[in-house]
Amino acid sequence: MPDEQGGLASLGAAVPIALRRSLALLSMLAGGWLIYMSATTATSSRLVVLAAGYLAGGALLLYASRWGVLTRWTLGAAAVAGPAGTAASLLVREQGSVEAFSYTLRLGYPLHAAHRTAPGESVAVARAALSDVPWRPDWGYAAADALFWAYCGLVLAVLVTVAVRAARSRA
């Protein structure tokens, strides 16, 4: 019986490691793909920022445990920073014409997590009609933003952890 419990305990410890490594590799692949796409096509600078966040966060998930800086505190900071950063990024507004007779207002950074669009005979009419249109969330972009902001929180927490350890070692 102890062998079975030991096997189950090691399996329980291996699952989070496998999930962390899988998320890290998928994030780095997504970041690399976004960098490739931004180099080959005309894309927004927001996608380059998103790609850099995914690459940095994925690299930290892969290698921070080897450096001893991936702790509960840093992971907790990432878990708090994801929703908080996404909510704060909804204060960033972008507006403009989508087509010749449509006007849109978008919220979020680096991706647009919510938007509302109103058609009209002219941009002025569409802009006036925009107040009656409800907000439409884009859950995929919101999830991508949450992951980006979680990685930003992780990077910041790791930097603070490294700085504190360096200060303690000098003292």
PyMOL commands that place a pseudoatom at each C-alpha (Angstrom):
pseudoatom trace, name=CA, resn=MET, resi=1, chain=A, elem=C, hetatm=0, pos=[0.000, 0.000, 0.000]
pseudoatom trace, name=CA, resn=PRO, resi=2, chain=A, elem=C, hetatm=0, pos=[2.764, 2.568, 0.694]
pseudoatom trace, name=CA, resn=ASP, resi=3, chain=A, elem=C, hetatm=0, pos=[4.011, 2.126, -2.891]
pseudoatom trace, name=CA, resn=GLU, resi=4, chain=A, elem=C, hetatm=0, pos=[0.617, 3.084, -4.257]
pseudoatom trace, name=CA, resn=GLN, resi=5, chain=A, elem=C, hetatm=0, pos=[0.427, 6.172, -2.056]
pseudoatom trace, name=CA, resn=GLY, resi=6, chain=A, elem=C, hetatm=0, pos=[3.930, 7.154, -3.021]
pseudoatom trace, name=CA, resn=GLY, resi=7, chain=A, elem=C, hetatm=0, pos=[3.029, 6.711, -6.683]
pseudoatom trace, name=CA, resn=LEU, resi=8, chain=A, elem=C, hetatm=0, pos=[-0.096, 8.799, -6.298]
pseudoatom trace, name=CA, resn=ALA, resi=9, chain=A, elem=C, hetatm=0, pos=[1.778, 11.484, -4.399]
pseudoatom trace, name=CA, resn=SER, resi=10, chain=A, elem=C, hetatm=0, pos=[4.422, 11.722, -7.113]
pseudoatom trace, name=CA, resn=LEU, resi=11, chain=A, elem=C, hetatm=0, pos=[1.700, 11.812, -9.760]
pseudoatom trace, name=CA, resn=GLY, resi=12, chain=A, elem=C, hetatm=0, pos=[0.018, 14.671, -7.889]
pseudoatom trace, name=CA, resn=ALA, resi=13, chain=A, elem=C, hetatm=0, pos=[3.282, 16.607, -7.852]
pseudoatom trace, name=CA, resn=ALA, resi=14, chain=A, elem=C, hetatm=0, pos=[3.968, 15.861, -11.511]
pseudoatom trace, name=CA, resn=VAL, resi=15, chain=A, elem=C, hetatm=0, pos=[0.614, 17.159, -12.792]
pseudoatom trace, name=CA, resn=PRO, resi=16, chain=A, elem=C, hetatm=0, pos=[1.214, 20.822, -11.825]
pseudoatom trace, name=CA, resn=ILE, resi=17, chain=A, elem=C, hetatm=0, pos=[4.712, 20.611, -13.292]
pseudoatom trace, name=CA, resn=ALA, resi=18, chain=A, elem=C, hetatm=0, pos=[3.328, 19.192, -16.543]
pseudoatom trace, name=CA, resn=LEU, resi=19, chain=A, elem=C, hetatm=0, pos=[0.612, 21.865, -16.655]
pseudoatom trace, name=CA, resn=ARG, resi=20, chain=A, elem=C, hetatm=0, pos=[3.132, 24.627, -15.975]
pseudoatom trace, name=CA, resn=ARG, resi=21, chain=A, elem=C, hetatm=0, pos=[5.486, 23.373, -18.672]
pseudoatom trace, name=CA, resn=SER, resi=22, chain=A, elem=C, hetatm=0, pos=[2.646, 22.896, -21.168]
pseudoatom trace, name=CA, resn=LEU, resi=23, chain=A, elem=C, hetatm=0, pos=[1.343, 26.413, -20.538]
pseudoatom trace, name=CA, resn=ALA, resi=24, chain=A, elem=C, hetatm=0, pos=[4.860, 27.786, -20.821]
pseudoatom trace, name=CA, resn=LEU, resi=25, chain=A, elem=C, hetatm=0, pos=[5.525, 26.056, -24.128]
pseudoatom trace, name=CA, resn=LEU, resi=26, chain=A, elem=C, hetatm=0, pos=[2.154, 27.040, -25.573]
pseudoatom trace, name=CA, resn=SER, resi=27, chain=A, elem=C, hetatm=0, pos=[2.720, 30.638, -24.499]
pseudoatom trace, name=CA, resn=MET, resi=28, chain=A, elem=C, hetatm=0, pos=[6.159, 30.725, -26.049]
pseudoatom trace, name=CA, resn=LEU, resi=29, chain=A, elem=C, hetatm=0, pos=[4.805, 29.219, -29.270]
pseudoatom trace, name=CA, resn=ALA, resi=30, chain=A, elem=C, hetatm=0, pos=[2.009, 31.805, -29.351]
pseudoatom trace, name=CA, resn=GLY, resi=31, chain=A, elem=C, hetatm=0, pos=[4.485, 34.603, -28.658]
pseudoatom trace, name=CA, resn=GLY, resi=32, chain=A, elem=C, hetatm=0, pos=[6.834, 33.353, -31.354]
pseudoatom trace, name=CA, resn=TRP, resi=33, chain=A, elem=C, hetatm=0, pos=[3.977, 33.076, -33.816]
pseudoatom trace, name=CA, resn=LEU, resi=34, chain=A, elem=C, hetatm=0, pos=[2.860, 36.634, -33.064]
pseudoatom trace, name=CA, resn=ILE, resi=35, chain=A, elem=C, hetatm=0, pos=[6.415, 37.921, -33.525]
pseudoatom trace, name=CA, resn=TYR, resi=36, chain=A, elem=C, hetatm=0, pos=[6.675, 36.052, -36.825]
pseudoatom trace, name=CA, resn=MET, resi=37, chain=A, elem=C, hetatm=0, pos=[3.337, 37.435, -37.994]
pseudoatom trace, name=CA, resn=SER, resi=38, chain=A, elem=C, hetatm=0, pos=[4.277, 40.970, -36.995]
pseudoatom trace, name=CA, resn=ALA, resi=39, chain=A, elem=C, hetatm=0, pos=[7.521, 40.663, -38.952]
pseudoatom trace, name=CA, resn=THR, resi=40, chain=A, elem=C, hetatm=0, pos=[5.829, 39.384, -42.101]
pseudoatom trace, name=CA, resn=THR, resi=41, chain=A, elem=C, hetatm=0, pos=[2.675, 41.527, -42.139]
pseudoatom trace, name=CA, resn=ALA, resi=42, chain=A, elem=C, hetatm=0, pos=[1.607, 44.977, -41.078]
pseudoatom trace, name=CA, resn=THR, resi=43, chain=A, elem=C, hetatm=0, pos=[0.265, 44.435, -37.563]
pseudoatom trace, name=CA, resn=SER, resi=44, chain=A, elem=C, hetatm=0, pos=[-0.484, 46.548, -34.560]
pseudoatom trace, name=CA, resn=SER, resi=45, chain=A, elem=C, hetatm=0, pos=[2.205, 47.315, -32.008]
pseudoatom trace, name=CA, resn=ARG, resi=46, chain=A, elem=C, hetatm=0, pos=[-0.231, 45.893, -29.452]
pseudoatom trace, name=CA, resn=LEU, resi=47, chain=A, elem=C, hetatm=0, pos=[0.421, 42.404, -30.837]
pseudoatom trace, name=CA, resn=VAL, resi=48, chain=A, elem=C, hetatm=0, pos=[4.161, 42.867, -30.431]
pseudoatom trace, name=CA, resn=VAL, resi=49, chain=A, elem=C, hetatm=0, pos=[3.598, 43.844, -26.791]
pseudoatom trace, name=CA, resn=LEU, resi=50, chain=A, elem=C, hetatm=0, pos=[1.359, 40.796, -26.341]
pseudoatom trace, name=CA, resn=ALA, resi=51, chain=A, elem=C, hetatm=0, pos=[3.986, 38.549, -27.941]
pseudoatom trace, name=CA, resn=ALA, resi=52, chain=A, elem=C, hetatm=0, pos=[6.749, 39.915, -25.718]
pseudoatom trace, name=CA, resn=GLY, resi=53, chain=A, elem=C, hetatm=0, pos=[4.615, 39.295, -22.640]
pseudoatom trace, name=CA, resn=TYR, resi=54, chain=A, elem=C, hetatm=0, pos=[3.859, 35.726, -23.714]
pseudoatom trace, name=CA, resn=LEU, resi=55, chain=A, elem=C, hetatm=0, pos=[7.522, 35.001, -24.462]
pseudoatom trace, name=CA, resn=ALA, resi=56, chain=A, elem=C, hetatm=0, pos=[8.740, 36.451, -21.153]
pseudoatom trace, name=CA, resn=GLY, resi=57, chain=A, elem=C, hetatm=0, pos=[6.010, 34.754, -19.122]
pseudoatom trace, name=CA, resn=GLY, resi=58, chain=A, elem=C, hetatm=0, pos=[6.537, 31.415, -20.828]
pseudoatom trace, name=CA, resn=ALA, resi=59, chain=A, elem=C, hetatm=0, pos=[10.279, 31.585, -20.279]
pseudoatom trace, name=CA, resn=LEU, resi=60, chain=A, elem=C, hetatm=0, pos=[9.774, 32.392, -16.614]
pseudoatom trace, name=CA, resn=LEU, resi=61, chain=A, elem=C, hetatm=0, pos=[7.372, 29.504, -16.172]
pseudoatom trace, name=CA, resn=LEU, resi=62, chain=A, elem=C, hetatm=0, pos=[9.933, 27.161, -17.688]
pseudoatom trace, name=CA, resn=TYR, resi=63, chain=A, elem=C, hetatm=0, pos=[13.090, 28.388, -15.986]
pseudoatom trace, name=CA, resn=ALA, resi=64, chain=A, elem=C, hetatm=0, pos=[12.113, 30.269, -12.810]
pseudoatom trace, name=CA, resn=SER, resi=65, chain=A, elem=C, hetatm=0, pos=[11.703, 27.083, -10.792]
pseudoatom trace, name=CA, resn=ARG, resi=66, chain=A, elem=C, hetatm=0, pos=[15.299, 26.163, -11.609]
pseudoatom trace, name=CA, resn=TRP, resi=67, chain=A, elem=C, hetatm=0, pos=[16.421, 29.549, -10.275]
pseudoatom trace, name=CA, resn=GLY, resi=68, chain=A, elem=C, hetatm=0, pos=[14.328, 29.118, -7.145]
pseudoatom trace, name=CA, resn=VAL, resi=69, chain=A, elem=C, hetatm=0, pos=[12.203, 32.230, -7.726]
pseudoatom trace, name=CA, resn=LEU, resi=70, chain=A, elem=C, hetatm=0, pos=[8.956, 30.508, -8.689]
pseudoatom trace, name=CA, resn=THR, resi=71, chain=A, elem=C, hetatm=0, pos=[7.286, 30.481, -5.292]
pseudoatom trace, name=CA, resn=ARG, resi=72, chain=A, elem=C, hetatm=0, pos=[3.737, 30.641, -4.002]
pseudoatom trace, name=CA, resn=TRP, resi=73, chain=A, elem=C, hetatm=0, pos=[4.160, 34.392, -3.608]
pseudoatom trace, name=CA, resn=THR, resi=74, chain=A, elem=C, hetatm=0, pos=[5.164, 34.934, -7.249]
pseudoatom trace, name=CA, resn=LEU, resi=75, chain=A, elem=C, hetatm=0, pos=[2.405, 32.647, -8.526]
pseudoatom trace, name=CA, resn=GLY, resi=76, chain=A, elem=C, hetatm=0, pos=[-0.093, 34.408, -6.252]
pseudoatom trace, name=CA, resn=ALA, resi=77, chain=A, elem=C, hetatm=0, pos=[1.010, 37.758, -7.628]
pseudoatom trace, name=CA, resn=ALA, resi=78, chain=A, elem=C, hetatm=0, pos=[0.438, 36.450, -11.141]
pseudoatom trace, name=CA, resn=ALA, resi=79, chain=A, elem=C, hetatm=0, pos=[-3.013, 35.142, -10.196]
pseudoatom trace, name=CA, resn=VAL, resi=80, chain=A, elem=C, hetatm=0, pos=[-3.989, 38.547, -8.797]
pseudoatom trace, name=CA, resn=ALA, resi=81, chain=A, elem=C, hetatm=0, pos=[-2.387, 40.559, -11.603]
pseudoatom trace, name=CA, resn=GLY, resi=82, chain=A, elem=C, hetatm=0, pos=[-4.295, 38.734, -14.361]
pseudoatom trace, name=CA, resn=PRO, resi=83, chain=A, elem=C, hetatm=0, pos=[-7.835, 39.832, -13.501]
pseudoatom trace, name=CA, resn=ALA, resi=84, chain=A, elem=C, hetatm=0, pos=[-6.675, 43.152, -12.015]
pseudoatom trace, name=CA, resn=GLY, resi=85, chain=A, elem=C, hetatm=0, pos=[-4.674, 44.086, -15.109]
pseudoatom trace, name=CA, resn=THR, resi=86, chain=A, elem=C, hetatm=0, pos=[-7.487, 43.062, -17.426]
pseudoatom trace, name=CA, resn=ALA, resi=87, chain=A, elem=C, hetatm=0, pos=[-9.979, 45.135, -15.461]
pseudoatom trace, name=CA, resn=ALA, resi=88, chain=A, elem=C, hetatm=0, pos=[-7.632, 48.123, -15.415]
pseudoatom trace, name=CA, resn=SER, resi=89, chain=A, elem=C, hetatm=0, pos=[-6.927, 47.787, -19.136]
pseudoatom trace, name=CA, resn=LEU, resi=90, chain=A, elem=C, hetatm=0, pos=[-10.626, 48.300, -19.832]
pseudoatom trace, name=CA, resn=LEU, resi=91, chain=A, elem=C, hetatm=0, pos=[-9.984, 51.977, -19.115]
pseudoatom trace, name=CA, resn=VAL, resi=92, chain=A, elem=C, hetatm=0, pos=[-8.026, 52.185, -22.388]
pseudoatom trace, name=CA, resn=ARG, resi=93, chain=A, elem=C, hetatm=0, pos=[-10.388, 53.332, -25.139]
pseudoatom trace, name=CA, resn=GLU, resi=94, chain=A, elem=C, hetatm=0, pos=[-9.924, 53.255, -28.866]
pseudoatom trace, name=CA, resn=GLN, resi=95, chain=A, elem=C, hetatm=0, pos=[-12.496, 54.655, -31.223]
pseudoatom trace, name=CA, resn=GLY, resi=96, chain=A, elem=C, hetatm=0, pos=[-12.879, 55.126, -34.931]
pseudoatom trace, name=CA, resn=SER, resi=97, chain=A, elem=C, hetatm=0, pos=[-14.610, 54.105, -38.095]
pseudoatom trace, name=CA, resn=VAL, resi=98, chain=A, elem=C, hetatm=0, pos=[-14.758, 50.406, -38.870]
pseudoatom trace, name=CA, resn=GLU, resi=99, chain=A, elem=C, hetatm=0, pos=[-16.244, 50.839, -42.313]
pseudoatom trace, name=CA, resn=ALA, resi=100, chain=A, elem=C, hetatm=0, pos=[-17.578, 53.797, -44.245]
pseudoatom trace, name=CA, resn=PHE, resi=101, chain=A, elem=C, hetatm=0, pos=[-20.833, 53.862, -42.286]
pseudoatom trace, name=CA, resn=SER, resi=102, chain=A, elem=C, hetatm=0, pos=[-19.982, 52.273, -38.973]
pseudoatom trace, name=CA, resn=TYR, resi=103, chain=A, elem=C, hetatm=0, pos=[-18.425, 53.602, -35.798]
pseudoatom trace, name=CA, resn=THR, resi=104, chain=A, elem=C, hetatm=0, pos=[-16.918, 51.544, -32.988]
pseudoatom trace, name=CA, resn=LEU, resi=105, chain=A, elem=C, hetatm=0, pos=[-15.646, 52.043, -29.476]
pseudoatom trace, name=CA, resn=ARG, resi=106, chain=A, elem=C, hetatm=0, pos=[-13.253, 49.401, -28.083]
pseudoatom trace, name=CA, resn=LEU, resi=107, chain=A, elem=C, hetatm=0, pos=[-11.938, 48.832, -24.565]
pseudoatom trace, name=CA, resn=GLY, resi=108, chain=A, elem=C, hetatm=0, pos=[-8.867, 46.905, -23.452]
pseudoatom trace, name=CA, resn=TYR, resi=109, chain=A, elem=C, hetatm=0, pos=[-5.123, 46.596, -23.877]
pseudoatom trace, name=CA, resn=PRO, resi=110, chain=A, elem=C, hetatm=0, pos=[-3.276, 44.936, -25.576]
pseudoatom trace, name=CA, resn=LEU, resi=111, chain=A, elem=C, hetatm=0, pos=[-6.350, 43.297, -27.122]
pseudoatom trace, name=CA, resn=HIS, resi=112, chain=A, elem=C, hetatm=0, pos=[-9.883, 44.669, -27.205]
pseudoatom trace, name=CA, resn=ALA, resi=113, chain=A, elem=C, hetatm=0, pos=[-11.852, 42.768, -24.567]
pseudoatom trace, name=CA, resn=ALA, resi=114, chain=A, elem=C, hetatm=0, pos=[-15.112, 44.665, -25.126]
pseudoatom trace, name=CA, resn=HIS, resi=115, chain=A, elem=C, hetatm=0, pos=[-16.580, 46.733, -27.919]
pseudoatom trace, name=CA, resn=ARG, resi=116, chain=A, elem=C, hetatm=0, pos=[-19.710, 48.328, -29.233]
pseudoatom trace, name=CA, resn=THR, resi=117, chain=A, elem=C, hetatm=0, pos=[-20.406, 49.264, -32.829]
pseudoatom trace, name=CA, resn=ALA, resi=118, chain=A, elem=C, hetatm=0, pos=[-23.205, 51.311, -34.356]
pseudoatom trace, name=CA, resn=PRO, resi=119, chain=A, elem=C, hetatm=0, pos=[-24.034, 51.698, -38.035]
pseudoatom trace, name=CA, resn=GLY, resi=120, chain=A, elem=C, hetatm=0, pos=[-25.211, 54.985, -39.518]
pseudoatom trace, name=CA, resn=GLU, resi=121, chain=A, elem=C, hetatm=0, pos=[-25.541, 56.965, -42.721]
pseudoatom trace, name=CA, resn=SER, resi=122, chain=A, elem=C, hetatm=0, pos=[-22.440, 58.892, -41.725]
pseudoatom trace, name=CA, resn=VAL, resi=123, chain=A, elem=C, hetatm=0, pos=[-19.818, 58.711, -39.014]
pseudoatom trace, name=CA, resn=ALA, resi=124, chain=A, elem=C, hetatm=0, pos=[-21.605, 61.451, -37.054]
pseudoatom trace, name=CA, resn=VAL, resi=125, chain=A, elem=C, hetatm=0, pos=[-24.920, 59.561, -37.120]
pseudoatom trace, name=CA, resn=ALA, resi=126, chain=A, elem=C, hetatm=0, pos=[-23.183, 56.299, -36.154]
pseudoatom trace, name=CA, resn=ARG, resi=127, chain=A, elem=C, hetatm=0, pos=[-21.344, 58.040, -33.326]
pseudoatom trace, name=CA, resn=ALA, resi=128, chain=A, elem=C, hetatm=0, pos=[-24.652, 59.439, -32.028]
pseudoatom trace, name=CA, resn=ALA, resi=129, chain=A, elem=C, hetatm=0, pos=[-26.292, 55.998, -32.218]
pseudoatom trace, name=CA, resn=LEU, resi=130, chain=A, elem=C, hetatm=0, pos=[-23.423, 54.441, -30.269]
pseudoatom trace, name=CA, resn=SER, resi=131, chain=A, elem=C, hetatm=0, pos=[-24.898, 55.417, -26.892]
pseudoatom trace, name=CA, resn=ASP, resi=132, chain=A, elem=C, hetatm=0, pos=[-27.893, 53.087, -27.421]
pseudoatom trace, name=CA, resn=VAL, resi=133, chain=A, elem=C, hetatm=0, pos=[-25.775, 50.039, -28.276]
pseudoatom trace, name=CA, resn=PRO, resi=134, chain=A, elem=C, hetatm=0, pos=[-24.798, 47.650, -25.422]
pseudoatom trace, name=CA, resn=TRP, resi=135, chain=A, elem=C, hetatm=0, pos=[-21.241, 46.572, -24.755]
pseudoatom trace, name=CA, resn=ARG, resi=136, chain=A, elem=C, hetatm=0, pos=[-20.263, 43.202, -26.222]
pseudoatom trace, name=CA, resn=PRO, resi=137, chain=A, elem=C, hetatm=0, pos=[-17.499, 41.299, -24.465]
pseudoatom trace, name=CA, resn=ASP, resi=138, chain=A, elem=C, hetatm=0, pos=[-15.022, 39.274, -26.452]
pseudoatom trace, name=CA, resn=TRP, resi=139, chain=A, elem=C, hetatm=0, pos=[-14.213, 36.435, -24.066]
pseudoatom trace, name=CA, resn=GLY, resi=140, chain=A, elem=C, hetatm=0, pos=[-11.313, 35.075, -26.122]
pseudoatom trace, name=CA, resn=TYR, resi=141, chain=A, elem=C, hetatm=0, pos=[-9.530, 38.409, -26.151]
pseudoatom trace, name=CA, resn=ALA, resi=142, chain=A, elem=C, hetatm=0, pos=[-10.350, 38.905, -22.468]
pseudoatom trace, name=CA, resn=ALA, resi=143, chain=A, elem=C, hetatm=0, pos=[-8.747, 35.543, -21.637]
pseudoatom trace, name=CA, resn=ALA, resi=144, chain=A, elem=C, hetatm=0, pos=[-5.669, 36.413, -23.724]
pseudoatom trace, name=CA, resn=ASP, resi=145, chain=A, elem=C, hetatm=0, pos=[-5.454, 39.767, -21.914]
pseudoatom trace, name=CA, resn=ALA, resi=146, chain=A, elem=C, hetatm=0, pos=[-5.794, 38.068, -18.526]
pseudoatom trace, name=CA, resn=LEU, resi=147, chain=A, elem=C, hetatm=0, pos=[-2.923, 35.708, -19.377]
pseudoatom trace, name=CA, resn=PHE, resi=148, chain=A, elem=C, hetatm=0, pos=[-0.812, 38.632, -20.587]
pseudoatom trace, name=CA, resn=TRP, resi=149, chain=A, elem=C, hetatm=0, pos=[-1.413, 40.599, -17.379]
pseudoatom trace, name=CA, resn=ALA, resi=150, chain=A, elem=C, hetatm=0, pos=[-0.784, 37.492, -15.258]
pseudoatom trace, name=CA, resn=TYR, resi=151, chain=A, elem=C, hetatm=0, pos=[2.576, 37.131, -16.968]
pseudoatom trace, name=CA, resn=CYS, resi=152, chain=A, elem=C, hetatm=0, pos=[3.289, 40.812, -16.307]
pseudoatom trace, name=CA, resn=GLY, resi=153, chain=A, elem=C, hetatm=0, pos=[2.528, 40.222, -12.630]
pseudoatom trace, name=CA, resn=LEU, resi=154, chain=A, elem=C, hetatm=0, pos=[4.766, 37.160, -12.649]
pseudoatom trace, name=CA, resn=VAL, resi=155, chain=A, elem=C, hetatm=0, pos=[7.646, 39.086, -14.203]
pseudoatom trace, name=CA, resn=LEU, resi=156, chain=A, elem=C, hetatm=0, pos=[7.257, 41.890, -11.664]
pseudoatom trace, name=CA, resn=ALA, resi=157, chain=A, elem=C, hetatm=0, pos=[7.054, 39.455, -8.727]
pseudoatom trace, name=CA, resn=VAL, resi=158, chain=A, elem=C, hetatm=0, pos=[10.139, 37.577, -9.909]
pseudoatom trace, name=CA, resn=LEU, resi=159, chain=A, elem=C, hetatm=0, pos=[12.069, 40.840, -10.277]
pseudoatom trace, name=CA, resn=VAL, resi=160, chain=A, elem=C, hetatm=0, pos=[11.082, 41.867, -6.738]
pseudoatom trace, name=CA, resn=THR, resi=161, chain=A, elem=C, hetatm=0, pos=[12.066, 38.430, -5.419]
pseudoatom trace, name=CA, resn=VAL, resi=162, chain=A, elem=C, hetatm=0, pos=[15.460, 38.600, -7.117]
pseudoatom trace, name=CA, resn=ALA, resi=163, chain=A, elem=C, hetatm=0, pos=[16.051, 42.154, -5.850]
pseudoatom trace, name=CA, resn=VAL, resi=164, chain=A, elem=C, hetatm=0, pos=[15.132, 41.204, -2.274]
pseudoatom trace, name=CA, resn=ARG, resi=165, chain=A, elem=C, hetatm=0, pos=[17.388, 38.143, -2.352]
pseudoatom trace, name=CA, resn=ALA, resi=166, chain=A, elem=C, hetatm=0, pos=[20.248, 40.220, -3.766]
pseudoatom trace, name=CA, resn=ALA, resi=167, chain=A, elem=C, hetatm=0, pos=[19.780, 42.830, -1.037]
pseudoatom trace, name=CA, resn=ARG, resi=168, chain=A, elem=C, hetatm=0, pos=[19.722, 40.152, 1.673]
pseudoatom trace, name=CA, resn=SER, resi=169, chain=A, elem=C, hetatm=0, pos=[22.855, 38.477, 0.345]
pseudoatom trace, name=CA, resn=ARG, resi=170, chain=A, elem=C, hetatm=0, pos=[24.764, 41.781, 0.449]
pseudoatom trace, name=CA, resn=ALA, resi=171, chain=A, elem=C, hetatm=0, pos=[23.717, 42.501, 4.017]
for i in range(1, 171): cmd.bond("trace and resi %d" % i, "trace and resi %d" % (i + 1))
show_as sticks, trace
zoom trace
